[in-house]
Amino acid sequence: MDAAESDWLRATDTGCELSIRVVPGSRKSEVSGANGGVLRVRLAAPAVDGKANAELVRFVADWFGVRQSAVELIVGTRSRTKRVHVTGRQAPPDTTMF
């Protein structure tokens, strides 16, 4: 699948938005695939005290090669389905993760 043409990734004027479904409490943080218009991401953090959200921001920033301050959780702070904005990038540099 080409990330630039996927339904979970949408380019914006300032970067891109990702639709993500998280699975907290996994062994390691990784992309586990895409299905139904969302990217599935396993997170190596529990869903307590914002730890999973912080790990998601760290993971996405690492994947896109940007600072954590360039990644913003815009929808879904208390949900497993989230929308994330990445400033400065139209697509992830590495689409071989899934």
VMD Tcl script that builds the backbone (N, CA, C; Angstrom):
set m [mol new atoms 294]
animate dup $m
set s [atomselect $m all]
$s set {name element resname resid chain x y z} {
  {N N MET 1 A 0.840 -1.181 0.000}
  {CA C MET 1 A 0.000 0.000 0.000}
  {C C MET 1 A 0.877 1.233 0.000}
  {N N ASP 2 A 0.552 2.191 -0.795}
  {CA C ASP 2 A 1.272 3.452 -0.852}
  {C C ASP 2 A 0.676 4.406 0.170}
  {N N ALA 3 A 1.489 4.870 1.123}
  {CA C ALA 3 A 0.988 5.728 2.187}
  {C C ALA 3 A 0.382 7.014 1.639}
  {N N ALA 4 A 0.898 7.520 0.531}
  {CA C ALA 4 A 0.381 8.758 -0.029}
  {C C ALA 4 A -1.036 8.584 -0.565}
  {N N GLU 5 A -1.438 7.352 -0.868}
  {CA C GLU 5 A -2.752 7.096 -1.422}
  {C C GLU 5 A -3.659 6.347 -0.449}
  {N N SER 6 A -3.288 6.235 0.802}
  {CA C SER 6 A -4.059 5.465 1.763}
  {C C SER 6 A -5.216 6.282 2.324}
  {N N ASP 7 A -6.194 5.578 2.880}
  {CA C ASP 7 A -7.343 6.266 3.450}
  {C C ASP 7 A -7.134 6.648 4.913}
  {N N TRP 8 A -6.039 6.219 5.530}
  {CA C TRP 8 A -5.744 6.612 6.907}
  {C C TRP 8 A -4.829 7.835 6.980}
  {N N LEU 9 A -4.321 8.277 5.842}
  {CA C LEU 9 A -3.398 9.414 5.774}
  {C C LEU 9 A -3.974 10.477 4.850}
  {N N ARG 10 A -4.022 11.725 5.354}
  {CA C ARG 10 A -4.551 12.818 4.557}
  {C C ARG 10 A -3.589 13.989 4.642}
  {N N ALA 11 A -3.155 14.488 3.476}
  {CA C ALA 11 A -2.254 15.643 3.435}
  {C C ALA 11 A -3.022 16.905 3.800}
  {N N THR 12 A -2.358 17.805 4.523}
  {CA C THR 12 A -2.924 19.114 4.857}
  {C C THR 12 A -1.953 20.185 4.378}
  {N N ASP 13 A -2.333 21.443 4.531}
  {CA C ASP 13 A -1.457 22.547 4.126}
  {C C ASP 13 A -0.160 22.592 4.929}
  {N N THR 14 A -0.220 22.137 6.180}
  {CA C THR 14 A 0.946 22.232 7.057}
  {C C THR 14 A 1.636 20.900 7.313}
  {N N GLY 15 A 1.094 19.817 6.787}
  {CA C GLY 15 A 1.673 18.501 7.032}
  {C C GLY 15 A 0.728 17.407 6.629}
  {N N CYS 16 A 0.332 16.567 7.615}
  {CA C CYS 16 A -0.625 15.496 7.327}
  {C C CYS 16 A -1.364 15.104 8.587}
  {N N GLU 17 A -2.502 14.428 8.388}
  {CA C GLU 17 A -3.284 13.878 9.481}
  {C C GLU 17 A -3.389 12.376 9.304}
  {N N LEU 18 A -3.302 11.667 10.409}
  {CA C LEU 18 A -3.402 10.218 10.400}
  {C C LEU 18 A -4.589 9.794 11.246}
  {N N SER 19 A -5.350 8.819 10.779}
  {CA C SER 19 A -6.396 8.184 11.573}
  {C C SER 19 A -5.785 6.909 12.122}
  {N N ILE 20 A -5.775 6.782 13.459}
  {CA C ILE 20 A -5.061 5.685 14.112}
  {C C ILE 20 A -5.962 4.991 15.118}
  {N N ARG 21 A -5.878 3.674 15.163}
  {CA C ARG 21 A -6.527 2.862 16.195}
  {C C ARG 21 A -5.402 2.249 17.013}
  {N N VAL 22 A -5.333 2.585 18.310}
  {CA C VAL 22 A -4.227 2.120 19.145}
  {C C VAL 22 A -4.615 0.888 19.955}
  {N N VAL 23 A -3.597 0.083 20.236}
  {CA C VAL 23 A -3.722 -1.070 21.118}
  {C C VAL 23 A -2.669 -0.882 22.207}
  {N N PRO 24 A -3.055 -0.290 23.337}
  {CA C PRO 24 A -2.082 -0.056 24.408}
  {C C PRO 24 A -1.718 -1.346 25.134}
  {N N GLY 25 A -0.586 -1.309 25.824}
  {CA C GLY 25 A -0.148 -2.445 26.622}
  {C C GLY 25 A 0.511 -3.556 25.827}
  {N N SER 26 A 0.981 -3.261 24.644}
  {CA C SER 26 A 1.653 -4.263 23.818}
  {C C SER 26 A 3.107 -4.408 24.249}
  {N N ARG 27 A 3.746 -5.412 23.719}
  {CA C ARG 27 A 5.141 -5.675 24.072}
  {C C ARG 27 A 6.074 -4.584 23.552}
  {N N LYS 28 A 5.816 -4.131 22.301}
  {CA C LYS 28 A 6.615 -3.044 21.745}
  {C C LYS 28 A 5.722 -2.165 20.879}
  {N N SER 29 A 6.162 -0.944 20.645}
  {CA C SER 29 A 5.409 -0.014 19.810}
  {C C SER 29 A 5.728 -0.296 18.354}
  {N N GLU 30 A 4.662 -0.506 17.563}
  {CA C GLU 30 A 4.852 -0.823 16.150}
  {C C GLU 30 A 3.544 -0.642 15.389}
  {N N VAL 31 A 3.659 -0.424 14.092}
  {CA C VAL 31 A 2.502 -0.415 13.211}
  {C C VAL 31 A 2.155 -1.864 12.925}
  {N N SER 32 A 0.880 -2.204 13.097}
  {CA C SER 32 A 0.488 -3.598 12.868}
  {C C SER 32 A -0.407 -3.760 11.646}
  {N N GLY 33 A -0.600 -2.690 10.872}
  {CA C GLY 33 A -1.373 -2.791 9.637}
  {C C GLY 33 A -2.377 -1.675 9.507}
  {N N ALA 34 A -3.134 -1.730 8.425}
  {CA C ALA 34 A -4.185 -0.751 8.166}
  {C C ALA 34 A -5.447 -1.506 7.786}
  {N N ASN 35 A -6.583 -1.023 8.300}
  {CA C ASN 35 A -7.843 -1.691 8.032}
  {C C ASN 35 A -8.988 -0.729 8.291}
  {N N GLY 36 A -9.938 -0.681 7.385}
  {CA C GLY 36 A -11.127 0.139 7.602}
  {C C GLY 36 A -10.855 1.623 7.714}
  {N N GLY 37 A -9.859 2.120 7.016}
  {CA C GLY 37 A -9.572 3.549 7.042}
  {C C GLY 37 A -8.761 4.025 8.224}
  {N N VAL 38 A -8.248 3.103 9.033}
  {CA C VAL 38 A -7.395 3.481 10.159}
  {C C VAL 38 A -6.113 2.668 10.145}
  {N N LEU 39 A -5.068 3.268 10.657}
  {CA C LEU 39 A -3.786 2.609 10.827}
  {C C LEU 39 A -3.777 2.003 12.227}
  {N N ARG 40 A -3.478 0.724 12.338}
  {CA C ARG 40 A -3.422 0.089 13.650}
  {C C ARG 40 A -1.999 0.189 14.199}
  {N N VAL 41 A -1.901 0.720 15.429}
  {CA C VAL 41 A -0.606 0.902 16.082}
  {C C VAL 41 A -0.651 0.272 17.461}
  {N N ARG 42 A 0.263 -0.644 17.706}
  {CA C ARG 42 A 0.429 -1.238 19.040}
  {C C ARG 42 A 1.374 -0.347 19.825}
  {N N LEU 43 A 1.041 -0.094 21.087}
  {CA C LEU 43 A 1.852 0.796 21.919}
  {C C LEU 43 A 2.383 0.075 23.144}
  {N N ALA 44 A 3.654 0.276 23.414}
  {CA C ALA 44 A 4.300 -0.315 24.585}
  {C C ALA 44 A 4.118 0.599 25.788}
  {N N ALA 45 A 2.865 0.910 26.090}
  {CA C ALA 45 A 2.536 1.751 27.242}
  {C C ALA 45 A 1.100 1.440 27.641}
  {N N PRO 46 A 0.808 1.491 28.928}
  {CA C PRO 46 A -0.568 1.240 29.365}
  {C C PRO 46 A -1.458 2.458 29.110}
  {N N ALA 47 A -2.751 2.204 29.070}
  {CA C ALA 47 A -3.718 3.283 28.840}
  {C C ALA 47 A -4.125 3.936 30.163}
  {N N VAL 48 A -3.138 4.403 30.913}
  {CA C VAL 48 A -3.396 5.092 32.183}
  {C C VAL 48 A -2.559 6.362 32.254}
  {N N ASP 49 A -3.133 7.387 32.828}
  {CA C ASP 49 A -2.435 8.652 33.074}
  {C C ASP 49 A -1.791 9.248 31.825}
  {N N GLY 50 A -2.382 9.025 30.667}
  {CA C GLY 50 A -1.863 9.606 29.430}
  {C C GLY 50 A -0.597 8.960 28.891}
  {N N LYS 51 A -0.190 7.842 29.465}
  {CA C LYS 51 A 1.056 7.194 29.023}
  {C C LYS 51 A 0.966 6.674 27.592}
  {N N ALA 52 A -0.180 6.112 27.218}
  {CA C ALA 52 A -0.339 5.608 25.848}
  {C C ALA 52 A -0.327 6.768 24.848}
  {N N ASN 53 A -0.956 7.880 25.178}
  {CA C ASN 53 A -0.940 9.049 24.288}
  {C C ASN 53 A 0.476 9.586 24.123}
  {N N ALA 54 A 1.219 9.651 25.215}
  {CA C ALA 54 A 2.598 10.133 25.149}
  {C C ALA 54 A 3.461 9.190 24.299}
  {N N GLU 55 A 3.240 7.895 24.429}
  {CA C GLU 55 A 3.989 6.921 23.632}
  {C C GLU 55 A 3.603 7.017 22.158}
  {N N LEU 56 A 2.329 7.269 21.879}
  {CA C LEU 56 A 1.894 7.438 20.490}
  {C C LEU 56 A 2.581 8.648 19.858}
  {N N VAL 57 A 2.627 9.761 20.561}
  {CA C VAL 57 A 3.302 10.960 20.052}
  {C C VAL 57 A 4.777 10.673 19.813}
  {N N ARG 58 A 5.424 10.005 20.758}
  {CA C ARG 58 A 6.839 9.660 20.612}
  {C C ARG 58 A 7.059 8.743 19.410}
  {N N PHE 59 A 6.211 7.728 19.278}
  {CA C PHE 59 A 6.343 6.766 18.194}
  {C C PHE 59 A 6.136 7.425 16.827}
  {N N VAL 60 A 5.097 8.219 16.681}
  {CA C VAL 60 A 4.818 8.884 15.399}
  {C C VAL 60 A 5.939 9.861 15.051}
  {N N ALA 61 A 6.427 10.616 16.032}
  {CA C ALA 61 A 7.529 11.555 15.793}
  {C C ALA 61 A 8.772 10.809 15.315}
  {N N ASP 62 A 9.062 9.699 15.944}
  {CA C ASP 62 A 10.202 8.871 15.550}
  {C C ASP 62 A 10.033 8.347 14.119}
  {N N TRP 63 A 8.854 7.842 13.811}
  {CA C TRP 63 A 8.550 7.278 12.499}
  {C C TRP 63 A 8.666 8.326 11.397}
  {N N PHE 64 A 8.164 9.533 11.648}
  {CA C PHE 64 A 8.192 10.596 10.652}
  {C C PHE 64 A 9.505 11.378 10.655}
  {N N GLY 65 A 10.339 11.166 11.651}
  {CA C GLY 65 A 11.607 11.870 11.727}
  {C C GLY 65 A 11.457 13.335 12.077}
  {N N VAL 66 A 10.496 13.630 12.960}
  {CA C VAL 66 A 10.262 15.009 13.398}
  {C C VAL 66 A 10.352 15.073 14.918}
  {N N ARG 67 A 10.384 16.279 15.440}
  {CA C ARG 67 A 10.361 16.452 16.897}
  {C C ARG 67 A 8.982 16.117 17.437}
  {N N GLN 68 A 8.918 15.751 18.685}
  {CA C GLN 68 A 7.633 15.430 19.312}
  {C C GLN 68 A 6.697 16.631 19.306}
  {N N SER 69 A 7.251 17.819 19.336}
  {CA C SER 69 A 6.419 19.025 19.309}
  {C C SER 69 A 5.716 19.214 17.970}
  {N N ALA 70 A 6.149 18.505 16.930}
  {CA C ALA 70 A 5.505 18.579 15.613}
  {C C ALA 70 A 4.339 17.601 15.492}
  {N N VAL 71 A 4.133 16.773 16.506}
  {CA C VAL 71 A 3.051 15.787 16.498}
  {C C VAL 71 A 2.003 16.224 17.514}
  {N N GLU 72 A 0.763 16.331 17.045}
  {CA C GLU 72 A -0.321 16.785 17.919}
  {C C GLU 72 A -1.487 15.808 17.844}
  {N N LEU 73 A -1.941 15.387 18.998}
  {CA C LEU 73 A -3.126 14.544 19.093}
  {C C LEU 73 A -4.334 15.469 19.047}
  {N N ILE 74 A -5.080 15.463 17.932}
  {CA C ILE 74 A -6.161 16.439 17.769}
  {C C ILE 74 A -7.541 15.889 18.118}
  {N N VAL 75 A -7.730 14.582 18.053}
  {CA C VAL 75 A -9.005 13.956 18.424}
  {C C VAL 75 A -8.716 12.615 19.087}
  {N N GLY 76 A -9.431 12.324 20.168}
  {CA C GLY 76 A -9.358 10.991 20.751}
  {C C GLY 76 A -8.433 10.818 21.927}
  {N N THR 77 A -8.263 11.829 22.742}
  {CA C THR 77 A -7.355 11.685 23.879}
  {C C THR 77 A -7.803 10.591 24.847}
  {N N ARG 78 A -9.102 10.312 24.898}
  {CA C ARG 78 A -9.610 9.284 25.810}
  {C C ARG 78 A -10.248 8.118 25.056}
  {N N SER 79 A -9.845 7.930 23.822}
  {CA C SER 79 A -10.405 6.882 22.975}
  {C C SER 79 A -9.277 6.093 22.315}
  {N N ARG 80 A -9.566 4.901 21.860}
  {CA C ARG 80 A -8.563 4.120 21.131}
  {C C ARG 80 A -8.436 4.589 19.686}
  {N N THR 81 A -9.478 5.229 19.161}
  {CA C THR 81 A -9.429 5.780 17.818}
  {C C THR 81 A -9.022 7.235 17.915}
  {N N LYS 82 A -7.944 7.594 17.238}
  {CA C LYS 82 A -7.355 8.918 17.386}
  {C C LYS 82 A -7.072 9.542 16.026}
  {N N ARG 83 A -6.971 10.852 16.010}
  {CA C ARG 83 A -6.505 11.568 14.827}
  {C C ARG 83 A -5.303 12.394 15.255}
  {N N VAL 84 A -4.234 12.245 14.502}
  {CA C VAL 84 A -2.953 12.870 14.840}
  {C C VAL 84 A -2.523 13.754 13.679}
  {N N HIS 85 A -2.036 14.949 14.001}
  {CA C HIS 85 A -1.502 15.850 12.973}
  {C C HIS 85 A 0.017 15.903 13.117}
  {N N VAL 86 A 0.701 15.769 11.987}
  {CA C VAL 86 A 2.161 15.872 11.951}
  {C C VAL 86 A 2.505 17.090 11.108}
  {N N THR 87 A 3.146 18.066 11.712}
  {CA C THR 87 A 3.533 19.290 11.017}
  {C C THR 87 A 4.851 19.073 10.284}
  {N N GLY 88 A 4.890 19.511 9.026}
  {CA C GLY 88 A 6.136 19.494 8.271}
  {C C GLY 88 A 6.368 18.284 7.389}
  {N N ARG 89 A 5.501 17.294 7.443}
  {CA C ARG 89 A 5.657 16.092 6.596}
  {C C ARG 89 A 4.319 15.753 5.957}
  {N N GLN 90 A 4.347 15.394 4.680}
  {CA C GLN 90 A 3.136 14.993 3.973}
  {C C GLN 90 A 2.879 13.494 4.093}
  {N N ALA 91 A 3.928 12.717 4.362}
  {CA C ALA 91 A 3.805 11.261 4.485}
  {C C ALA 91 A 5.004 10.746 5.274}
  {N N PRO 92 A 4.865 9.556 5.878}
  {CA C PRO 92 A 6.009 8.994 6.596}
  {C C PRO 92 A 7.095 8.599 5.622}
  {N N PRO 93 A 8.362 8.753 6.004}
  {CA C PRO 93 A 9.461 8.393 5.113}
  {C C PRO 93 A 9.577 6.884 4.894}
  {N N ASP 94 A 9.113 6.091 5.856}
  {CA C ASP 94 A 9.239 4.643 5.765}
  {C C ASP 94 A 7.860 3.999 5.766}
  {N N THR 95 A 7.409 3.535 4.610}
  {CA C THR 95 A 6.114 2.877 4.531}
  {C C THR 95 A 6.240 1.364 4.526}
  {N N THR 96 A 7.436 0.855 4.767}
  {CA C THR 96 A 7.635 -0.585 4.794}
  {C C THR 96 A 7.354 -1.177 6.176}
  {N N MET 97 A 6.857 -0.365 7.091}
  {CA C MET 97 A 6.614 -0.832 8.444}
  {C C MET 97 A 5.437 -1.796 8.529}
  {N N PHE 98 A 4.611 -1.855 7.494}
  {CA C PHE 98 A 3.425 -2.727 7.570}
  {C C PHE 98 A 3.126 -3.375 6.253}
}
mol reanalyze $m
mol bondsrecalc $m
mol representation Tube
mol addrep $m
